[in-house]
Amino acid sequence: MAEPGSAPRSELRTPRLTLRGWRESDLAPWSAMNADPEVRAYFPDVLTRERSEASAARFQAALDRRGWGWWAVEVRATGEFIGFTGLDSLDEDVPFTGVEAGWRLSRRAWGHGYATEAAEAALSFGFETLALPEILAVTCAANLRSQAVMRRIGMRHDPADVFDDPAFPEVSLRRQVVYRISAERQAGR
């Protein structure tokens, strides 16, 4: 699949957040976040520091290559790193194609509206800069917090889009739901 939009874009800003490239100083809090069982409750496992650092390197490489992807998120007022959000092509093992929006924040950042604010910035970038016709989001059926963010940003769930992801060894995590939003729906909000 050809990657939509290749114009470099180093960061996005919202009233309270900066979505930016990854820094060395992000690695320790990123690793701590990925070692937190509560943050990783809807993933197959927690990540080691090595796996966390490797993921940050992959995220930065994608940002360098195409100008968009999984941005590090920091609170503008303090400069504190709180997680990531952004856009990426769906994994090949998912029975859908397209670009997905996603986010993961540290527990300290939960409940402040940061995920919604960052996700809205990613959607705007996807529709306005990349001219995507649609953006999807995928999560575990049990992840109600993430689904609430999806609804707040205008995404809708179609029960026909439910699927089991065999990459999840734990049966209770396999059921995945997909939410979607079209460029037309985003423009009408």
N, C-alpha and C positions, 0 to 999 in steps of 0.2 A: 504494500500500500504506500503510495506517495504521501509524504508528510505535508499537510497543509501549512502554508506560511513558513517562510524561512528567514524572514527579516529579523535581525537580532533585536532582542528586547531584554534588557537586563533586569528591570524591576517594574512592579506595579505598586501603586500607593492607594490606600483607602484613607478615610479620616483617621483611623487609629492604627493601621497596620502598614508594613512594607513587606511585599512579596519580592524576594531578591535571590541572587545566587548564594551558593553555600560557602561558608567560611570555615577555616580551621577551628575557630572558637565555637562553632555549632556542634562539633563532633561529640564532645562530652555530654551536653544535654540531650542530643539526639540519641546517643547510645543509652543513656539513662532512661529516656522515654520508651525506647524499644525493649528495654529489660523489665519494664513495669507490666506485670501480668494484667492489671486492670486496663491499661492502654491497649494491650495486645489481646484482650479477651475474645475478640472475634476473628483472630488469626490462628494459624496452626500452632504457633509457638512464639516465645519471646526470642529476641535476637541477641547474639553475642556482640561485643564491641566491634569485632572484626567485620561481622556481617552488616552492622549498622554503618560503619565507615565505608564499606564497599558500596552500600546503597546510596549514600550521599555522593560518593564519587561518580556513580552512574547518573544520578540526577543532575549533577553539575555538567557532566559531559554532554547530556542531552540539551541542557540550556545553552551551552557553548556552541553546539552543532546547529541547532535550529531556532534558538532564541525563545523557547517556551518549554514547559514541562512541569516538573515538581519543584516549585520555588520554596526556599526556606521562608518562614514567616517570623517577623519580629514585631514587637509592640513599638510603635514610633516614639512614644513618650519616654520609654526606658531603654530601648535597644535590646530588650530581652528576647532571645530566641524562644519560640513557643511551639514549633512544629513545622509542618509543611502543608501546602495546598497547591493545586494546579490542575494541569491537563496532561493526558498521555493517551496514546493509542491503546485500545483494549488488548489484553493478552490474547494470544492465539488460542488458548484452551477455553475461552469464553465463547458460547455459541452465538455471539453477536459481533458485529464489526462497528467501528466508529471510534470516537474520541470520548474518553471518560474524564469526568471531574472527580477529584478526590481530596481528602484532607485527613490529617492526623495531628492532634494537638496534645501537649502534656496535660496531665490532670489539673495542674494549677490554672490552666487556661480555659478549662471547661466552665460553662455557665455564664460567660461574658458576651456571647454573641460573636466571638471571633471567627468561628468556623463559618457561620453564615456570611459574615462580612468578607472574609477571604474568598469563599466560594463564589459569591456574587461578582467579585473582581475577576476571578478566573473565567466565569461565564461570559462576562462582558468582553474580555480579551478574545475568547474563542469565537464569539459571534461577530464582533466589530473588527478585529484585526485579522483573524484567520478565516473569516467568512464561512464558518462551519454551519451546515444546515441544521444540525442536531448535536446535542451533548448528552451523554448518558452518565449514570452513576450506578455502581454495583456495590452491594454490601450483603452481609449475612442477614438472613431473615430475622434473626433475633436482635440485631443491632438497631434498636428503636431510636436511640439518640441520633444516629447518622441519618436514619430515614426521616426524622423530624427536620433536620437541616435540609434535606432534599426537598421536602414539601415547602419549607420556608422560602427557598430560592425559586419556587415555581415549578419544580419537577413533578411529574405524575407517574404513578406506577400502574402498569398493566399486568394483571395476574397471569397473562399468557407468557410474560417474560421471566417467570420463576424457573430456576434450573438448579441442578445439583452439581457442585464443583468437586470432581474427584481428587483435586489437589489437596483437599482438606481431609486429613486422616480421621478426624473426629466427626462422626456422623452428625452430631448436633450442629456443626458449623457448615456442613455441605450445602444446605439450602440457601440459595442466593436470590436476591431480588434486584430488579433493574428499574431505575427511574429514568425518565427522559424529559428533555425540554427542547423544543424547536426554536429556531431563530425567530420565527413569527410570534410564537408565544412569548418569548423573552421581550420582543419589541413591544408587545401589547400590555406589558405589566406596568 
